[in-house]
Amino acid sequence: MIDSSRRDVAWTSLSEPEADRLLKDFTEHAQRAFAFLDSLGFELTRVEGPVQQWRSAETQLRVWMKPQPNGTFLNANLALRPLKYADDPLGRRYDCHPLALAKELKGELDNNDALRYVAHRAFQLNHDGGQFVPFKPESIDRLARILREEFMPFLLNEGGALDRLAAQVGERGRVRAVEYRMRGIRPRAEEAFKSKRWQDVIDRYEPVQKHLKRSERMKLEYAQRKLEEEGR
């Protein structure tokens, strides 16, 4: 069942009628550009504001329109995800965007070359910072063409290609999430250790023991011993 509800238009500086027109144009053109998905066993399952979603037996594809941080340009983008992660609470961690797809497909590309290969500006939807409507449908056409002509093995998950890439992307996302969490824990645990607040050290380090460095594990063990010695 397709959800055709419209989100709050505050994501652009457009008036509500202009935003409605832009969303309508984007939705209609994206569905035409990606119509080839029908013959590949994909079904359009979601149309919600600037987001459209298709699913096959193995793959979920999302195509969306997103304002850039400066608020003057809109870009189109897409992400592929193995269907087994579609309803996972952390499913977005497994999203494979054009940059990851290009680097996997063209293994010789470094980050800069891959960025040039699928530069977001190539999918820019508006003509300049002050003109959101009419937008540039050729960018959506190019995004669909790259998916069809370059990234078909991932779209169809041929030989588990998307499964393998998503696992790598997901692992990188997990590592980043752990590092982000540890950046908040380490300074507080270190300050507690220097202040000899052993229980605070234990409270902060014990829940994340498997992510601790050797020196941090030693500090945790030391705090545990000191707490036992103090009879607490």
C-alpha positions in Angstrom: 0.0 0.0 0.0 1.4 3.4 -1.0 1.5 6.2 1.6 0.9 9.4 -0.4 0.8 11.8 2.5 2.8 15.0 2.2 5.3 16.0 4.9 5.7 19.5 6.3 7.0 21.8 3.5 9.5 23.5 5.9 12.4 21.6 4.3 12.6 24.4 1.7 12.0 28.1 1.6 9.2 27.7 -0.8 5.6 28.6 -0.2 3.2 25.7 0.3 1.8 25.9 -3.3 5.3 26.0 -4.7 6.5 23.1 -2.6 3.4 21.1 -3.6 4.2 21.7 -7.2 7.8 20.8 -6.8 6.9 17.5 -5.0 4.4 16.7 -7.6 6.9 17.3 -10.4 9.6 15.3 -8.7 7.3 12.4 -7.9 5.9 12.1 -11.4 9.2 12.4 -13.1 11.0 10.0 -10.8 8.3 7.4 -11.4 8.7 7.8 -15.2 12.5 7.7 -15.0 12.5 4.5 -12.8 9.6 2.8 -14.7 12.2 0.2 -15.9 12.0 -1.3 -12.3 8.6 -2.8 -13.1 10.1 -5.3 -15.5 12.6 -6.3 -12.9 10.0 -7.3 -10.4 10.0 -4.2 -8.3 6.9 -2.7 -6.8 6.4 1.0 -5.7 5.6 0.7 -2.0 6.0 4.2 -0.7 5.4 7.7 -1.9 5.8 10.1 1.1 6.8 13.7 0.5 10.2 13.8 -1.2 10.8 10.0 -0.7 9.8 7.2 -3.0 10.6 3.5 -2.4 10.5 0.4 -4.5 10.9 -3.2 -3.3 11.7 -6.5 -5.1 12.0 -10.0 -3.5 15.6 -9.1 -2.6 16.2 -5.4 -2.7 14.8 -2.1 -1.4 15.5 1.1 -3.4 14.8 4.5 -2.0 15.0 7.7 -4.2 14.6 11.1 -2.6 15.0 14.8 -2.9 17.1 16.5 -0.3 18.0 20.2 0.4 21.7 20.8 0.8 23.1 22.5 4.0 23.2 25.9 2.4 19.5 25.7 1.7 19.9 26.9 -1.9 20.1 23.6 -3.9 18.1 20.4 -4.0 19.7 17.1 -4.9 18.3 13.7 -5.9 19.9 10.7 -4.4 19.3 6.9 -4.0 20.2 4.1 -1.7 20.0 0.3 -2.2 19.5 -2.0 0.8 19.1 -5.8 1.0 15.4 -6.5 1.7 16.4 -8.6 4.8 17.4 -5.3 6.4 14.3 -3.3 5.2 12.5 -3.3 8.5 15.6 -3.5 10.8 15.7 -0.6 13.3 19.3 -0.1 12.2 18.5 -0.7 8.5 19.8 2.6 7.3 23.3 1.5 8.4 23.2 -0.9 5.5 22.2 1.6 2.8 24.5 1.6 -0.2 24.6 5.0 -1.8 26.1 5.8 -5.3 29.5 6.6 -3.8 29.8 3.1 -2.2 28.4 1.4 -5.3 30.9 3.2 -7.5 33.9 2.4 -5.3 32.9 -1.3 -5.2 32.2 -1.5 -9.0 35.4 0.5 -9.9 37.8 -0.9 -7.4 40.6 1.2 -8.6 38.9 4.5 -7.7 40.1 6.4 -4.6 37.7 8.6 -2.7 38.2 11.7 -4.8 37.8 9.8 -8.1 34.7 8.1 -6.8 33.2 11.4 -5.7 33.8 12.8 -9.2 32.2 9.7 -10.7 29.0 10.1 -8.8 29.3 13.8 -7.8 26.1 14.9 -5.9 26.1 18.1 -8.0 25.5 15.9 -11.0 22.0 15.2 -9.5 21.3 18.8 -8.7 17.6 19.4 -9.2 17.3 23.2 -9.4 18.9 25.6 -11.8 20.3 28.1 -9.3 20.0 29.1 -5.7 17.0 31.3 -6.3 15.1 29.1 -8.7 13.7 25.9 -7.2 10.9 25.5 -9.8 11.1 24.3 -12.5 13.7 21.8 -11.5 16.1 19.8 -13.7 14.5 16.5 -14.6 17.6 15.5 -16.5 19.4 14.9 -13.2 16.8 12.3 -12.2 17.1 10.7 -15.6 20.9 10.5 -15.1 20.5 9.0 -11.7 18.1 6.3 -13.1 20.4 5.7 -16.0 23.5 5.1 -13.8 21.4 2.7 -11.7 20.3 0.8 -14.8 23.6 0.8 -16.8 26.2 0.8 -14.0 24.7 -0.6 -10.8 22.4 -3.3 -12.1 24.4 -6.1 -10.4 23.7 -4.5 -7.0 20.1 -3.6 -7.9 19.4 -7.3 -8.7 21.8 -8.5 -6.0 23.5 -10.8 -8.6 25.6 -13.4 -6.8 24.9 -11.7 -3.5 26.8 -8.5 -4.7 24.5 -6.2 -2.7 24.5 -8.5 0.4 28.3 -8.4 0.5 28.6 -4.6 0.0 25.8 -3.9 2.5 27.6 -6.0 5.1 30.8 -4.0 4.6 28.9 -0.7 4.7 27.1 -1.8 7.8 30.3 -2.8 9.6 31.8 0.5 8.9 28.7 2.2 10.2 28.9 0.0 13.4 32.5 1.0 13.9 31.7 4.7 13.5 28.8 4.4 16.0 31.1 2.7 18.5 33.8 5.3 18.1 31.2 8.1 18.5 29.9 6.5 21.7 33.4 6.0 23.0 34.3 9.6 22.4 31.7 10.5 25.0 32.8 7.9 27.5 36.6 8.1 27.4 37.1 11.7 28.7 34.7 11.1 31.6 36.2 7.8 32.5 39.7 9.2 32.4 38.7 12.1 34.6 37.1 9.7 37.1 40.2 7.6 37.1 42.5 10.5 37.8 40.1 11.6 40.6 40.2 8.0 42.0 36.4 7.7 41.7 36.6 4.0 41.1 32.9 3.3 40.9 32.5 5.9 38.2 35.3 4.3 36.2 33.6 0.9 36.5 30.2 2.3 35.7 31.5 3.9 32.5 33.8 1.2 31.2 32.0 -2.1 32.2 29.1 -1.7 29.7 31.6 -1.2 26.8 34.3 -3.7 27.8 34.6 -5.3 24.4 35.4 -1.9 22.9 38.1 -0.9 25.3 41.7 -0.5 24.4 44.3 -2.5 26.4 45.2 0.5 28.6 41.5 1.1 29.3 40.9 -2.5 30.3 43.9 -2.2 32.7 42.3 0.9 34.2 39.0 -0.9 34.6 40.7 -3.9 36.3 42.7 -1.5 38.6 39.5 0.4 39.6 37.8 -3.0 40.4 40.7 -4.0 42.6 40.8 -0.7 44.4 37.1 -0.8 45.1 37.5 -4.3 46.6 40.4 -3.1 48.7 38.4 -0.2 50.0 35.7 -2.7 51.0 32.9 -1.2 49.1 
